[in-house]
Structure formats: structure tokens, C-alpha cells
Amino acid sequence: MPLVRVENLEKSFKDLRVIKGLNFELENGKCVALIGANGAGKTTTLKMLSGLLEPSKGVISFVGEKQGGDHRRLIGYLPQHPVFHDWMTAKEFLEYVGKLSGLSSKESKERSAELLELVGIADAKNRRIGKFSGGMKQRLGIAQAIIHRPKLIMLDEPVSALDPFGRREVLELLEKLKKEATVLFSTHILNDAEEVCESILFLHNGQIIESGTMDEFREKYHQSKIDLVFSQEASSFLKHLSEHPQIDSIQIEVNKASIYTEDLEAVKEVILSQAARENWPLTKYEIGSISLEDVFMKVVQK
């Protein structure tokens, strides 16, 4: 059952049309990734959904709620660059946010303690936020976004500025959040979306160009992939392969190449035969399936 419906959503800044007629639904209890390159319109879309920006056109409706009403109680939002009172402790900050969200003092204290445990920073509850790492601040930011038990949690690029350890912490936390509410997060890091989300919205130049589950994408864009890594530049070894009728495309990046095909056995035989005959300086040969990044490149180039 859908929680949110978005119909013909548009946003313009003076003469610049940034969002160009979005239509999608967010299902109850699902994790959805809004994927797009920087400048695609992800933050603008989230700000309209959260009520921070007024749409130029279109309708955002919460199923079962009065059209045009105040839906802030249903929404938890973490911006891309959250701002904290660094002189506060994590416990003080969450209790403060809880009261701003309408919780009583007792409820705010109880919910803050619960969330500090959930996001994994209970041991640092009395530490000043200014001493927190980037990953800890993101965890605290997520805690403040859900303190009032919203039905929809929106996170804008929650891991883009984190080191690998902090990124892993936040992705593990997203897995827990899926059990509490619908989660929508924007990202340009496609592997993260593939890891934690059930559904994906591809946003490009202010438009949804594709949507669905990863299984649906794999079925629709079914291809096998052979990844090659050379100790030298790859292009000089693959000049004639692109002419092979069973090879759909070849992507080359310096010493790496990805070869896409729907006839894996035929292409595998061609590559291995040519590699042996010409003594290719291969350091890696790997067979895999199409990734979310591959799908994104395909739908953008359509």
C-alpha cells in the first residue's frame, strides 16, 4: 500500500526548470533510493517532499491524510549538511529536539535514551557533539530525524562525506530503520543503494527516467559481463572485439575493460582464445552480472 503519492511535481527557480513533472509512489515499509548525479535534482525533490520548498506545480499527498494539511509530524528529515549545537551533548540535543517535536519532557528523555542505543552512540551520550566523528554525527542526525516516530524518513546523501568506516556504520543503521518506517534516501553512490534498498528511482536532469526493483532491472536489462584488468592500457588489446556480433558493448577505463553480452559462452570463448593467442598481460578475468551502475548508464544513454 502506498504511503506517499507524487503527481506531476515541478519546481522552477525563475526561468530555470529544475524538476520536470515527477510521478512516483513510496510504499509503506520500503527503503527507496533516489539516485542521480550531482545536480540531477535530488535535494530539491527531498526539500519539496519535506515541506521546505513549495512546488511550482503538482501534488504531494499522504494516503489517508487531508490534502494540503500539515504533514510534518509524518516526516523525519536529515539534510545533506546537518548543523548541530556543538556545545551540547548528544543526550541534551536529542531531548531538545524531542520537545521541539511535541514530546513531553518524560517522553523526550525516554525516546532519546532508546534512540541513542538504536543508532549505537549511547556510550557517547554525555560527550559534546563538537567532539564527534563524521559517522557519529550522521548517526545522531538520523536519531533526531526519527525521534517523533515519523512514517517517512528522508535522508539526503547520508554517506557521501564519510570515510569507509563511517559509511559502513550508517548503511548498517539504514537496515534497522527499514523496520520502523518508509525510508527514502538520495545518493550518487550506486553500490549503497543496491546494498540496502528494495526500490530505486533514477533521477536525471530533473526527471524520473526509470524506476523499479533491482530484480526488475536485471530482468529488463539482462546481460552478462566480463571484467578484464590488464597490466597495460586495455584499449590496444580490444580493438577488434567490438566488431564481434555477440558483444553488445565494451567500456574501457585505462587498464580496465567491461565487456557486455547476452551470449556469455560464445564471447567467453572468443576472449580466452584471443588472450592466449596474443599473450594478453591480464591480471584479472572475472564473470559477473549487470550492476546498478551498469543499469544507470544504460538508462541515461537511452
C-alpha positions as CSV (number, residue, x, y, z in Angstrom):
1,M,0.0,0.0,0.0
2,P,1.4,3.4,-0.9
3,L,2.3,5.9,1.9
4,V,3.0,8.9,-0.4
5,R,1.9,9.8,-4.0
6,V,3.7,12.3,-6.1
7,E,1.9,13.6,-9.2
8,N,3.3,15.9,-11.9
9,L,5.7,17.6,-9.4
10,E,7.6,20.5,-10.9
11,K,10.0,23.2,-9.5
12,S,11.4,26.2,-11.2
13,F,13.7,28.9,-10.0
14,K,12.9,32.0,-12.1
15,D,13.3,30.7,-15.6
16,L,15.2,27.6,-14.7
17,R,13.0,24.4,-14.6
18,V,14.8,22.1,-12.2
19,I,12.2,19.4,-11.6
20,K,10.2,18.4,-14.6
21,G,7.0,16.5,-13.8
22,L,7.8,13.7,-11.3
23,N,5.3,10.9,-10.8
24,F,6.0,8.1,-8.3
25,E,4.7,6.4,-5.1
26,L,6.5,5.4,-1.9
27,E,5.3,2.1,-0.5
28,N,4.8,1.6,3.3
29,G,7.8,-0.1,5.0
30,K,10.1,0.0,2.0
31,C,13.6,1.5,1.5
32,V,13.8,3.6,-1.7
33,A,16.9,5.1,-3.2
34,L,16.7,8.3,-5.2
35,I,19.7,8.0,-7.5
36,G,21.2,10.7,-9.7
37,A,24.4,12.5,-10.5
38,N,25.2,15.8,-8.7
39,G,22.8,18.4,-10.0
40,A,20.1,16.0,-11.0
41,G,17.6,17.5,-8.6
42,K,17.7,15.1,-5.7
43,T,17.9,17.7,-2.9
44,T,15.2,19.9,-4.5
45,T,12.9,16.8,-4.6
46,L,13.5,15.9,-1.0
47,K,13.0,19.5,0.1
48,M,9.6,19.6,-1.6
49,L,8.6,16.3,0.0
50,S,9.6,17.6,3.4
51,G,7.8,20.9,3.0
52,L,10.9,23.1,3.0
53,L,10.3,24.1,-0.6
54,E,6.9,24.9,-2.3
55,P,6.4,23.1,-5.6
56,S,5.8,25.2,-8.6
57,K,3.3,22.6,-9.8
58,G,2.0,19.2,-8.8
59,V,0.7,17.4,-5.8
60,I,2.3,15.5,-2.9
61,S,-0.2,13.5,-0.9
62,F,0.0,11.2,2.1
63,V,-2.6,8.4,1.7
64,G,-5.3,8.7,4.3
65,E,-4.3,12.3,5.2
66,K,-6.2,15.5,4.4
67,Q,-4.9,17.1,1.1
68,G,-3.0,20.3,1.8
69,G,-2.7,19.6,5.5
70,D,0.4,19.9,7.7
71,H,2.3,16.6,7.2
72,R,5.4,17.5,9.2
73,R,4.5,15.1,12.0
74,L,4.7,12.3,9.5
75,I,8.2,13.2,8.2
76,G,11.7,12.9,9.5
77,Y,14.4,14.6,7.5
78,L,18.2,14.7,7.6
79,P,19.7,17.3,5.2
80,Q,23.0,16.6,3.4
81,H,24.9,19.0,5.7
82,P,23.2,18.8,9.1
83,V,24.0,21.5,11.6
84,F,24.3,20.8,15.4
85,H,24.9,22.8,18.5
86,D,28.4,21.6,19.1
87,W,28.4,22.7,22.7
88,M,25.5,20.3,23.5
89,T,25.9,16.7,24.4
90,A,24.1,14.1,22.3
91,K,21.6,13.4,25.1
92,E,20.9,17.1,25.5
93,F,20.4,17.6,21.8
94,L,18.0,14.8,21.3
95,E,15.9,15.7,24.3
96,Y,15.8,19.3,23.0
97,V,14.7,18.1,19.5
98,G,12.1,15.8,21.1
99,K,10.5,18.7,22.9
100,L,10.5,20.8,19.7
101,S,8.7,17.9,18.0
102,G,5.9,18.0,20.6
103,L,7.1,15.3,23.0
104,S,6.7,15.8,26.8
105,S,9.8,16.0,28.9
106,K,9.3,12.5,30.1
107,E,8.7,11.1,26.5
108,S,11.7,13.1,25.2
109,K,14.0,11.6,27.8
110,E,12.8,8.0,27.2
111,R,12.8,8.3,23.4
112,S,16.3,9.9,23.4
113,A,17.7,7.0,25.5
114,E,16.1,4.5,23.2
115,L,17.4,6.1,20.0
116,L,21.0,6.6,21.4
117,E,21.0,2.8,21.8
118,L,19.4,2.2,18.4
119,V,22.0,4.3,16.5
120,G,24.9,3.0,18.5
121,I,26.2,6.1,20.3
122,A,24.8,5.5,23.8
123,D,28.3,5.3,25.2
124,A,28.9,8.9,23.9
125,K,25.6,10.4,25.1
126,N,27.4,12.8,27.5
127,R,30.1,13.8,25.0
128,R,29.9,17.2,23.3
129,I,28.8,16.9,19.7
130,G,31.7,19.0,18.6
131,K,34.0,16.1,19.5
132,F,32.0,13.6,17.4
133,S,33.4,12.0,14.2
134,G,31.5,12.4,10.9
135,G,29.9,9.0,11.3
136,M,28.7,9.7,14.8
137,K,27.2,13.0,13.7
138,Q,25.3,11.2,10.9
139,R,24.0,8.7,13.4
140,L,22.9,11.5,15.7
141,G,21.3,13.2,12.8
142,I,19.3,10.1,11.9
143,A,18.2,9.8,15.6
144,Q,16.9,13.4,15.6
145,A,15.0,12.7,12.3
146,I,13.1,9.8,13.8
147,I,12.6,10.9,17.4
148,H,8.9,11.7,16.8
149,R,8.3,8.3,15.1
150,P,7.6,9.6,11.6
151,K,6.1,7.4,8.9
152,L,8.6,8.6,6.2
153,I,12.3,9.1,6.9
154,M,14.2,11.1,4.3
155,L,18.0,11.3,4.2
156,D,19.9,13.5,1.7
157,E,23.2,11.9,0.7
158,P,23.7,10.4,4.2
159,V,27.1,8.7,3.5
160,S,28.7,10.9,0.8
161,A,31.0,12.8,3.1
162,L,32.0,9.8,5.3
163,D,35.1,7.7,5.3
164,P,34.6,3.9,4.6
165,F,34.2,3.0,8.3
166,G,31.6,5.8,8.9
167,R,29.8,4.8,5.6
168,R,29.5,1.2,6.8
169,E,28.1,2.3,10.2
170,V,25.4,4.4,8.5
171,L,24.4,1.7,6.0
172,E,24.0,-0.8,8.8
173,L,21.8,1.7,10.6
174,L,19.6,2.1,7.5
175,E,18.9,-1.7,7.6
176,K,17.5,-1.2,11.1
177,L,15.4,1.9,10.0
178,K,13.6,-0.1,7.4
179,K,11.8,-2.0,10.2
180,E,10.4,1.3,11.6
181,A,9.3,3.3,8.7
182,T,9.4,4.0,5.0
183,V,12.9,5.2,4.1
184,L,13.8,7.5,1.1
185,F,17.4,8.4,0.7
186,S,19.3,10.2,-2.1
187,T,22.7,9.2,-3.3
188,H,25.0,9.2,-6.2
189,I,26.9,6.1,-4.8
190,L,25.1,3.3,-6.6
191,N,26.6,0.4,-4.6
192,D,25.0,1.8,-1.4
193,A,21.5,1.8,-3.0
194,E,22.0,-1.7,-4.3
195,E,23.0,-2.9,-0.9
196,V,20.1,-1.6,1.3
197,C,17.1,-0.7,-0.9
198,E,14.2,-2.6,-2.3
199,S,13.2,0.0,-4.9
200,I,15.1,2.6,-6.9
201,L,14.2,5.9,-8.6
202,F,16.6,7.1,-11.3
203,L,16.6,10.9,-11.5
204,H,18.3,12.6,-14.5
205,N,18.0,16.2,-15.4
206,G,15.0,16.7,-13.2
207,Q,13.1,13.7,-14.5
208,I,12.5,10.1,-13.3
209,I,13.8,8.1,-16.2
210,E,13.4,4.7,-14.7
211,S,12.1,3.1,-11.5
212,G,11.7,-0.4,-10.1
213,T,13.4,-3.1,-8.1
214,M,16.9,-4.4,-8.7
215,D,15.4,-7.8,-9.8
216,E,13.2,-5.9,-12.3
217,F,16.1,-4.0,-13.7
218,R,18.2,-7.2,-14.1
219,E,15.4,-8.8,-16.0
220,K,14.7,-5.8,-18.2
221,Y,18.4,-5.1,-18.9
222,H,19.6,-8.7,-18.7
223,Q,23.2,-9.0,-19.7
224,S,26.3,-10.9,-18.6
225,K,29.5,-9.0,-18.1
226,I,33.2,-10.0,-18.3
227,D,35.6,-7.7,-16.4
228,L,39.3,-7.7,-17.5
229,V,42.2,-5.9,-15.9
230,F,45.5,-5.5,-17.8
231,S,48.9,-4.6,-16.6
232,Q,49.0,-2.1,-19.5
233,E,46.4,0.1,-21.2
234,A,43.4,-2.1,-22.2
235,S,42.4,-0.4,-25.5
236,S,45.3,-1.7,-27.6
237,F,44.2,-5.3,-26.9
238,L,40.5,-4.9,-27.6
239,K,40.5,-3.0,-30.9
240,H,38.7,-5.7,-32.9
241,L,36.5,-7.2,-30.3
242,S,33.8,-4.5,-30.6
243,E,33.1,-5.8,-34.1
244,H,32.1,-9.3,-32.8
245,P,28.3,-9.8,-33.3
246,Q,27.7,-11.3,-29.8
247,I,29.3,-8.3,-28.0
248,D,26.9,-5.6,-27.2
249,S,29.3,-3.0,-25.8
250,I,32.7,-2.6,-24.3
251,Q,33.6,0.0,-21.7
252,I,37.3,0.8,-21.2
253,E,38.9,2.8,-18.4
254,V,42.7,2.9,-18.7
255,N,43.8,-0.6,-17.9
256,K,40.3,-2.0,-17.1
257,A,37.6,-3.2,-19.5
258,S,34.0,-4.4,-19.1
259,I,32.5,-6.5,-21.9
260,Y,28.7,-6.9,-22.1
261,T,26.9,-9.7,-23.9
262,E,23.8,-11.8,-23.9
263,D,25.7,-14.8,-25.2
264,L,28.2,-15.4,-22.5
265,E,29.6,-18.8,-23.7
266,A,30.4,-17.5,-27.2
267,V,32.1,-14.4,-26.0
268,K,34.0,-16.1,-23.3
269,E,35.5,-18.5,-25.8
270,V,36.5,-15.6,-28.1
271,I,38.1,-13.7,-25.3
272,L,40.0,-16.6,-23.9
273,S,41.2,-17.8,-27.3
274,Q,42.4,-14.3,-28.3
275,A,44.1,-13.7,-24.8
276,A,46.0,-17.0,-25.2
277,R,47.0,-16.4,-28.8
278,E,48.2,-12.8,-28.3
279,N,49.5,-13.4,-24.8
280,W,47.5,-10.6,-23.1
281,P,49.0,-9.2,-19.9
282,L,45.9,-10.0,-17.9
283,T,45.9,-9.6,-14.1
284,K,42.2,-10.2,-13.7
285,Y,39.4,-12.1,-15.5
286,E,36.0,-12.1,-13.9
287,I,32.5,-13.0,-15.0
288,G,29.6,-11.2,-13.3
289,S,26.1,-9.9,-13.9
290,I,25.0,-6.3,-14.7
291,S,25.2,-3.9,-11.7
292,L,23.1,-1.0,-10.7
293,E,25.8,1.3,-12.1
294,D,25.6,-0.5,-15.4
295,V,21.8,-0.1,-15.4
296,F,22.1,3.6,-14.6
297,M,24.5,4.2,-17.5
298,K,22.2,2.4,-19.9
299,V,19.0,4.3,-18.9
300,V,20.8,7.6,-19.0
301,Q,22.1,6.9,-22.5
302,K,18.8,5.8,-23.9
